[in-house]
Amino acid sequence: MDKKEYIIRQLARTKNKKYEAYVVHRIVNLLNDFDIKIVTQQYVMRSDGRALTDLFFPQLSIHIEVDEGQHFTKNNIKEDKIREADIINVTGHEILRVNVIKSFDDINKEIDDIVKVLQTKIEELKKNNKFVEWDIESEFNPQTYINRGYIDINDNVAFKTIKDACNCFGHNYKNYQKAGAPHPNSDILLWFPKLFPNGEWINKISDDEKIITERNKDDKKAKIHLTSIIEKKKNEKHKRIVFAKVKGNLGDTLYRFRGQYELNIEKSNFENTLVWERTNTRVETFKQQLLKK
């Protein structure tokens, strides 16, 4: 997918919300900078679940919210403040709002002010040599992260295929479809789970993404699997770097980085379910080499 197709598909996601569509389209058109990535209807983790913001600029760490009539009831004003505080606390991002129950001129004035904020932020990043131009090809290219030397959860990293994720860790796969792959450190497994009920598995991730539980639906198989993982010698593969299979914001399949997790044996035994706890949100990448399978 090139930038043209990506941007058109992102903007099309607002078509059923007329005020949101107007605000988002006007901001993007006035900004007129296609080195800046946009994400419409961006999911954001909260302390008690997920929130959805109307427009997000990942390079700038800025979200735009379009406030329509329902946002101004007494209960919704309170809920919006809590929701906004949650997003800021969890992400450190900034939230800018447009009140669309105002006059047309006032709406456009708020949009103009937001565009000025965005442009100022871009100029500041460039001045401090911290601006990274949006490159849709390098975004999904393993070499980008190999050159960088790490993958960090704050960069919202996802790959289109399992083999692309694997190739950040010393592999040179042309194709790879398994749910697990070796890592240069023998006690770590690269894991590509479906973190939702699928087939005979019930895998889940907590709302704050700090805990992953893994269990077979069949009690007998669950116990066998749990025992086989726990009893691996010398804690072999008791650490996992996780790229969860997800639907991207354009409906495509992606493998999104969730962090490095470690098995909690005590909790796993108690719950008869494998319990993985996140220990790192940044992991080292490796140049391609020949790894043993």
GICOR-V640673 format. One record per pair of residues at least 24 apart in sequence whose ideal C-beta (glycine too) atoms are under 6 Angstrom apart, sorted by the first residue. I is the first residue (numbers start at 1). GAP is how many residues later the second one is. D is the distance in whole Angstrom. If there is no record, write none. Layout:
BEGIN
I_GAP_D ; I_GAP_D
END
This chain:
BEGIN
3_31_6 ; 3_133_5 ; 9_241_5 ; 10_28_6 ; 10_30_5 ; 13_27_5 ; 13_28_6 ; 14_26_6 ; 19_47_6 ; 19_49_6 ; 19_81_4 ; 20_34_5 ; 20_46_5 ; 23_43_5 ; 23_75_5 ; 24_31_5 ; 26_85_5 ; 27_84_6 ; 30_85_5 ; 31_84_6 ; 31_87_6 ; 35_98_4 ; 35_99_5 ; 37_97_4 ; 44_43_5 ; 45_45_6 ; 46_40_4 ; 47_39_6 ; 49_158_5 ; 51_32_6 ; 51_36_6 ; 60_61_5 ; 61_32_4 ; 62_32_5 ; 63_30_6 ; 63_32_5 ; 64_32_5 ; 65_30_6 ; 65_32_5 ; 66_32_5 ; 66_34_6 ; 67_30_6 ; 67_32_5 ; 68_32_6 ; 69_32_5 ; 142_25_4 ; 142_26_5 ; 145_140_5 ; 146_139_5 ; 146_141_6 ; 149_136_6 ; 150_132_5 ; 150_134_6 ; 150_135_6 ; 151_106_5 ; 151_132_6 ; 152_130_4 ; 153_106_5 ; 153_128_4 ; 157_100_4 ; 158_96_4 ; 158_98_4 ; 159_96_5 ; 162_30_5 ; 162_93_6 ; 165_78_5 ; 165_90_5 ; 168_117_5 ; 169_117_5 ; 170_116_4 ; 170_119_5 ; 170_121_5 ; 171_120_6 ; 172_116_5 ; 182_109_5 ; 184_102_5 ; 187_48_6 ; 187_49_6 ; 187_52_6 ; 188_51_5 ; 189_48_4 ; 189_51_5 ; 190_51_5 ; 191_49_4 ; 191_51_5 ; 192_51_5 ; 192_63_6 ; 193_51_6 ; 194_51_5 ; 195_49_5 ; 209_49_6 ; 210_68_5 ; 211_66_6 ; 212_49_6 ; 212_64_4 ; 213_60_5 ; 213_62_6 ; 214_60_4 ; 215_58_4 ; 226_48_6 ; 229_45_6 ; 230_35_6 ; 238_25_4 ; 241_42_5
END
